[in-house]
Amino acid sequence: MKPSSENNPVHHTQKIKARMRQFIEHLREDVGKVTEPKAQALFETSAEVLAGLVKAFDDYEKKSEAAWRAKPMASRPKERTTNAPRR
């Protein structure tokens, strides 16, 4: 049986990245269309945030960050952070 692209997370990350890039382009075009400085700042800041998300998706696909390479830790009890006695 052939694996479905629906089960492949990279298939989804690539589609989402493409849409985010379209949105980034739209936001940056709108910066030049509006004259209110606060709206311009909002659109440019939004584009930068989305660019950061695109990078995170790239890092996930490439497994270039430790968080994407690490194996999940087994559940273990939390360490106590205070010296207060237990009740």
N, C-alpha and C positions, 0 to 999 in steps of 0.2 A: 504494500500500500504506500503510495506517494505521500510524503508529509505535506500538510497544507500550510500555505503561507499565513493563514489565519492563526496558526499556533506559533509562528516565528515572531518573537518580540521585535526583531530588527525590521521586519516588514512594517510593523506598526510605527516604530520610531522614525523610520524614513518618511512615511506618509505625514506624520505629525510635524516633523522638521520642515517639510516642504510647505505646509500650511503656515507655520510660524514665520518662515522666510517671506511668504507672500504678505502676511500681516505686517511684518517689519517694514517692507517696502512701502506698503500703503501708509503706515504711520509717518514715515519719513517724507513721503510725497505731501502729506497733509500739513507737515510743519511749514512748508513753503506756501500753502494755500490760506492759512489763517494768519491774522495779524496780531492776535492777543498773545503777548509773551508767555503768560501762564499756560495757555493751551499748547503753545509750541513746546514749552518745557515738558508738559505732560506727555505729549506725543513722542518726543525724543527720549524721555526717560523710559516710557513704555517699550520703545523699540530696543533700548539697551537691555532692559530686563529680559525681553524675549530672546535677544542675542545670547544672553547668558544661559538661558534654557536650551537653546540650540546647541551651545557648547557642551552642556551637561548631557544631552542626548548623544552627541558625538563621542564624548568620553565613555558613555555606557556602551556604545557600539564597539568601540576600540578597546574597551576594558583598560583604559589608560589611567584611571584613578583607583587608588587602593580600595575604595568603597565598593567598586564594581567587581573587583577581583576576589575580595575576601569571601570566604565561606561563612555562612551564617553560624553564629555561636549557639551552642546548645543552651537551652533554658537553664539558668542557674539562679539561686537565691541572690537577692541584692545584698551588697555589703552594707554594714551599718556605718553611718557617717558621723555619728555622735557617740560620746561615751556615756550617754544617759542609760540608766538601767532599763531593761525591758520590763514591761508590766506583767 
